[in-house]
């Protein structure tokens, strides 16, 4: 069984407007509706981690759906802590895989979702798998060592020096239950808050885990699917992308 965690506690201030970010409509459907549809054939349970300021609105949205639980991140301490809020629900679920997607990553193609499931079903099962995207002037970049393993994360928002061309995540991850239950808490006990943001980010977990366990990556199907909806311009881009696919 797979459980999907959607960290969705962001207020969406860069998008503007009164609507909580995960409930903003893109081509007539909320971001959460897009995500539930995208992963319906792959996950049995979904946990949405909401901001206390709009948890009630997300719960009202979830009432019409089966297998969706809403919890809250009481303090805005970063994506790592948002994900860990779901730990009791993971423990109670009996799932054998935990998937994570950012709430604004709604353009992911079905081919990429299928390839993620296939990566986790490989004969040599990875501890964690994720699609990556090649970017010019990246905001996030993974360095790799001579063996091809991810060995370092660079983040523009934390003040790191960035390469001209990079390899980024696209806000979608899958891991084994053991990775979530055993490895992630160890990492959380060691990691410091980012020097630029003061937040505890999840992404440094990827190079940390790659030094201990098998981390599998594969290129995304189309770079357009990696665009997150954070600004009005990105909202328009993703709406156009979804319309072109339809």
C-alpha positions in Angstrom: 0.0 0.0 0.0 1.2 3.5 -0.8 0.5 6.7 1.2 0.9 10.1 -0.3 1.9 13.1 1.8 1.1 16.6 0.4 2.7 19.3 2.4 0.3 22.2 1.8 0.8 24.7 4.6 2.0 27.6 2.4 -0.1 30.7 2.4 0.6 31.4 -1.2 1.4 35.0 -0.6 3.2 35.4 -4.0 0.1 34.2 -5.8 -2.0 36.9 -4.1 -5.7 36.7 -3.4 -7.7 35.4 -0.4 -7.7 31.7 -1.4 -5.3 29.3 0.4 -2.7 28.2 -2.0 -3.7 24.5 -2.2 -7.3 25.5 -3.0 -6.4 27.9 -5.7 -8.1 26.8 -9.0 -6.0 26.0 -12.0 -8.1 25.6 -15.1 -11.3 25.3 -13.0 -9.9 22.7 -10.5 -8.1 23.2 -7.2 -4.5 22.2 -7.0 -5.5 19.5 -4.5 -8.0 18.1 -6.9 -5.4 17.9 -9.7 -3.1 16.0 -7.3 -5.8 13.5 -6.1 -6.6 12.7 -9.7 -3.0 12.4 -10.8 -2.1 9.8 -8.1 -5.5 8.0 -7.7 -4.3 4.9 -9.4 -1.1 4.6 -7.3 -1.9 5.6 -3.7 -4.6 4.3 -1.3 -4.3 7.0 1.3 -3.5 10.7 1.1 -2.4 13.0 4.0 -2.7 16.8 3.4 -0.6 18.9 5.8 -2.4 22.2 6.1 -1.8 25.6 7.8 -3.9 26.0 10.9 -5.2 29.3 9.3 -7.1 27.4 6.6 -7.2 23.8 7.9 -11.0 24.0 8.1 -11.3 24.9 4.4 -9.1 22.0 3.4 -11.1 19.7 5.7 -14.3 20.9 3.9 -12.7 20.1 0.6 -11.7 16.6 1.8 -15.1 15.6 3.1 -16.3 14.5 -0.4 -13.3 12.2 -0.8 -12.4 8.8 0.6 -9.0 8.0 2.0 -7.9 11.6 2.5 -6.8 12.8 6.0 -6.1 16.5 6.9 -3.6 17.4 9.6 -1.8 20.6 10.3 1.7 22.1 10.7 1.4 24.4 13.7 4.7 26.3 13.1 6.2 27.3 9.8 9.6 25.6 10.4 10.1 24.1 6.9 9.2 21.3 4.6 11.0 18.6 6.5 8.9 19.3 9.6 5.7 19.5 7.5 6.4 16.0 6.2 7.2 14.6 9.7 3.8 15.8 10.9 2.4 12.9 9.0 4.6 10.3 10.8 1.8 9.0 13.2 -0.5 8.5 10.2 2.2 6.7 8.3 2.8 4.4 11.3 -0.9 3.7 11.6 -1.5 3.1 7.9 0.5 -0.1 7.4 1.8 1.3 4.1 5.0 -0.1 2.5 5.8 3.1 0.5 5.5 6.8 1.2 5.2 9.2 -1.7 5.5 13.0 -1.3 4.6 15.8 -3.6 4.5 19.5 -3.2 1.0 20.9 -3.3 1.7 23.2 -6.3 3.4 20.5 -8.5 0.2 19.8 -10.5 1.6 19.4 -14.0 3.4 16.1 -13.5 2.7 13.7 -16.4 1.1 10.2 -16.0 4.3 8.8 -17.7 6.5 10.2 -14.9 4.2 8.9 -12.2 4.3 5.5 -13.8 8.1 5.5 -14.0 8.3 6.5 -10.3 6.2 3.4 -9.4 8.4 1.3 -11.7 11.6 2.6 -10.1 10.4 1.6 -6.7 9.5 -1.9 -8.0 13.0 -2.5 -9.4 14.7 -5.8 -8.6 17.2 -3.7 -6.5 14.7 -1.7 -4.7 15.9 1.9 -3.9 15.4 3.5 -0.5 14.2 6.6 -2.3 13.4 7.5 -6.0 12.7 10.8 -7.7 12.5 12.3 -11.1 14.9 15.1 -11.9 14.9 17.9 -14.5 17.8 19.6 -16.3 17.6 23.4 -15.9 19.4 26.5 -17.0 20.1 28.8 -14.1 18.8 26.4 -11.5 17.2 27.3 -8.2 18.1 23.8 -6.9 21.0 21.7 -8.0 22.3 18.2 -7.1 26.0 17.6 -7.4 27.1 14.0 -8.2 30.3 12.2 -7.3 32.5 10.1 -9.6 30.2 7.1 -9.2 27.2 9.1 -10.2 25.7 9.3 -6.7 24.1 12.6 -5.5 26.5 13.9 -3.0 25.5 17.6 -2.4 22.5 19.9 -2.6 22.9 23.5 -3.7 20.0 25.9 -3.0 19.9 29.5 -4.3 17.6 30.6 -1.5 20.2 29.5 1.0 22.9 31.5 -0.6 24.8 28.7 -2.3 26.9 29.2 -5.4 24.9 27.8 -8.3 26.1 26.4 -11.7 24.9 27.8 -15.0 23.3 24.4 -15.8 21.9 22.2 -13.2 19.9 19.1 -12.2 16.9 19.8 -10.0 14.2 17.8 -8.2 10.6 18.4 -9.3 8.8 18.1 -6.0 8.0 14.4 -6.3 9.6 11.6 -4.2 8.9 8.0 -3.3 10.5 6.1 -0.5 10.1 2.8 1.4 8.4 2.7 4.7 11.7 1.9 6.3 13.3 5.0 4.9 10.5 7.2 6.2 10.3 5.5 9.6 14.0 4.8 10.3 16.2 7.1 8.2 14.3 10.3 8.0 14.1 10.8 11.8 17.8 10.2 12.1 18.4 12.9 9.4 16.0 15.2 11.2 17.9 14.8 14.4 21.1 15.9 12.7 20.1 18.6 10.2 20.4 22.3 11.0 18.1 25.0 9.7 19.1 26.7 6.5 21.4 29.7 7.0 19.3 31.8 4.6 15.8 30.8 5.3 16.0 29.5 8.9 13.9 26.5 7.8 14.5 22.8 7.9 14.3 21.7 4.3 13.6 18.1 3.1 15.8 18.2 0.1 19.2 17.8 1.9 17.8 14.4 2.9 18.5 13.2 -0.7 22.3 13.5 -0.7 22.4 12.5 3.0 20.5 9.3 2.2 22.5 8.6 -0.9 25.6 8.1 1.2 23.9 5.3 3.1 21.3 3.8 0.8 20.4 3.4 -2.9 18.8 6.6 -4.3 17.4 6.1 -7.8 16.8 9.0 -10.2 15.4 9.3 -13.7 14.8 12.2 -16.0 11.3 13.7 -16.1 9.2 13.2 -19.2 9.0 16.9 -20.1 10.6 19.9 -18.4 7.3 21.8 -18.4 5.8 19.3 -15.9 8.3 20.5 -13.3 6.9 24.0 -13.0 5.4 24.7 -9.6 2.6 27.2 -9.2 4.1 29.9 -7.0 3.4 33.2 -8.9 0.7 34.5 -11.2 3.0 34.0 -14.1 3.6 30.4 -13.2 -0.1 29.9 -12.8 -0.7 31.1 -16.3 2.2 28.9 -17.6 0.8 25.8 -16.0 -2.8 26.5 -17.1 -1.6 26.8 -20.7 0.4 23.6 -20.3 -2.6 21.7 -19.0 -4.8 23.0 -21.8 -2.3 21.9 -24.4 -2.2 18.4 -22.9 -6.0 18.2 -22.9 
